[in-house]
Amino acid sequence: MQNKEMTLEELALAHSLTLEELDNIKEILGRDPNYVEIGIFSAMWSEHCSYKSSKKYLNGFPTKAPWVIQGPGENAGVIDIGDGYAAVFKMESHNHPSFIEPYQGAATGVGGIMRDVFTMGARPVASMNLIQFAGIEGDSETAQKHRYLLRGVVAGIGGYGNCMGVPTIGGQTNFEECYAGNNLVNAFNLGIAKADEIFYGKAEGIGNPVMYVGSKTGRDGLGGAVMSSASFDEDSESKRPTVQVGDPFTEKLLLEACLELFKKDLIIGIQDMGAAGLTSSSFEMAGRSGSGMIMHLDKVPAREEGMTPYDFMLSESQERMLICAKKGSEQAIIDIFEKWELDVAVIGEVTNTGNMELFWHGEKCADIPVQPVSEEAPVLDRPVAKPAYLDGIEDITLDKEISNQVAFDDIFSDIEVVDKSWIYSQYDSMVQTNTVKGPGRNDGSVIRIKETGKALAMSADCNTRQCYINPELGAAAAVMESGRNVAMTGAVPKAITDCLNFGNPQNPEVMWQFAASCEGIKSACKELNTPVIGGNVSLYNETNGVGVFPTPAIAMVGVNDDANKSLPSSVQENGNILFLLGETKGEFGASLYMKKMYGKVAGTHPEVDFKKELSLWNTVIEANKAGLLKSAKDVNVGGIAIALAKMAVVGNKGIEANISLDDSKDIFAESLSRAIVEVRPENVEAFEKVASSFGIECNKIGQVAGAKISINDIYKDLSDAKDVYFNKFRQVIEQDL
């Protein structure tokens, strides 16, 4: 609420605007801004909405390809998947809200990303998430806090997604102490639409009506975009009122009403009211078209008494959309939304003034040029400096005498490695009956497209330890890993959406990390031919001066022309031969082995070679098309030993493997561009020819057999390994319930 005693300068600072930005606002308006206008500028020029610190580094991302229908700049990206259909997808963060209020923070993150997808005209068909927490083992205050946060986040994701009838088919959960003050919650959604029936967020056509649909507006979420553009401190819990409250049942009605609306020729454009609510949706729709707009805020459906223009413009109440309708279609639109028992109102119209003119009971309460707010927000050139912690980070020697058996038992039982069924069993992964490969099956997840017989594979990934020791190579490796998981299902990786989670941009070392990570993504996406079609930046993930590791989360989507040829990640038949594809070197930088055995996140990043990565993808994809593979699993965290053990326990079959290595501990090395594939004996020769044609190193390492996991000098009864793998996580997460 406005303090009458505040000067204009104090009011601006209270809204996280700088005095320089205030001077800019005065120049744009030609006068002093009023309270409502200050609120609007603070939201639209917040880091969360304007990307003012990150925009300069996002330029240059490869965004085009013959299959890209819509790249960055809209609610979600769109790719052509053949047969007249398109995949619409995006990933966004809800980190700050989920730390303050884990259930609603995560739930509204899921709801928001679904709206981004169905506002493009697509029906949501699959969700994933990437969530990061501090360690949850033990009785420390941090462990207890993060068990609470994790339980709340999982309940929120499941509660919203399950009610919407959209399957959650995959994701990633990791634990590092850097997330103690800022857990991360990144939500991904994908929808299917006809390729020629995509809708966009624009408002054009002088005199066309502007309509509000969905839930009523309340005061929940006020200041949410600004809150998400600031670091946390001891008083962060007091920001709980800025977290929105979601209602998935209303969103389900909104989804169905919108999809019905899209079947009729009634609208020009539609926009989700996400961060900054009515402010961002109206300014973005007008800004994309170069239009102006008049809105009568007293006509907006209200949920609370005594709401003000400021409340209506800045509220982040959920389950709302703004529509630019065709003149004369108002009643037809009203009929649709009233049928679905949703609020609907004509609240304004498109103008040619280029200004946003807001009225309150007939009196003008704000008049702002649209373009400077929506399209010309400040672009900051913040200082950058290589982080001091990187000096000497590569200088580490693995000189302890540690038996492989001891290392295996320690790593295989690590909370990062073990099965997370406690999490994914709370998500409905089979609703809509299109899930071919759901959560808990290790690599990429897969849904079928019933209309075409094709399949879409997807994976969300980031090895944040690798990004910490080398942000550029770590970000490139995240693209490679996500694409590799998709390729391991037999699908061809097509495009990514990203969610770039970093610390405080006012810290030059954080901006250096961000810039380097962007370069890594650019290089990887260009060389791997997987353009960036959308994304999100989340900065200020810092509490009391401690920021998170660089976490550029990457979600890759790929297409398999035959859903019946989607590869599993676990062993399938006794007697089948196991091959290791790719080169294993003694690369332990940022490895789980180093973290567990030496207590450090350090070392030299594994070699990044895009040609080797593409050779691996192509070998698996082509061999799968030829029917030569029974399963495929990429080798990543924990190395060959952990990959083989996972294949065994999930497939419930033993493995006998003998791998020739330069050093026995290299069985835990984390060299990139590697995979293990399972081949029937009669197909071995044909498979080796395929591998040879792509020039990839291919070695026969063992077979599926017995009731033990036998890998070089490592032995484990399958039953014992399964007990650890499938029960450890539940024991930890439920220890204080």
Secondary structure, 3 states (H helix, E strand, C coil): CCCCCCCHHHHHHHCCCCHHHHHHHHHHHCCCCCHHHHHHHHHHCCHHHHCCCCHHHHCCCCCCCCCEEECCCCCCEEEEEECCEEEEEEEEECHHHHHHCHHHHHHHHHHHHHHHHHCCCCEEEEEEEEEEECCCCCCCHHHHHHHHHHHHHHHHHHHHHHHHCCCEEEEEEEECHHHCCCCEEEEEEEEEEECCCCCCCCCCCCCCEEEEEECCECCCCCCHHHHCCCCECCCHHHHHHHCCCCCHHHHHHHHHHHHHHHCCCCEEEEEECCCCHHHHHHHHHHHHHCCEEEEEHHHCCECCCCCCHHHHHHCCCCCEEEEEECCCCHHHHHHHHHHCCCEEEEEEEEECCCEEEEEECCEEEEEEEHHHHHCCCCCCCCCCCCCHHHCCCCCCCCCCCCCHHHHHHHHHCCCCCCCCHHHHCCCCCCCCCCEEECCCCCCCEEEEECCCCEEEEEEEECCHHHHHHCHHHHHHHHHHHHHHHHHCCCCEEEEEEEEEECCCCCCHHHHHHHHHHHHHHHHHHHHHCCCEEEEEEECCCEECCEECCCEEEEEEEEEECCHHHCCCCCCCCCCCEEEEECCCCCCCCCCHHHHHHHCCCCCCCCCCCHHHHHHHHHHHHHHHHCCCCCEEEECCCCHHHHHHHHHHHHHCCCEEECCCCCCHHHHHCCCCCCEEEEECHHHHHHHHHHHHHCCCCEEEEEEECCCEEEECCEEEEHHHHHHHHHHHHHHHHCCCC
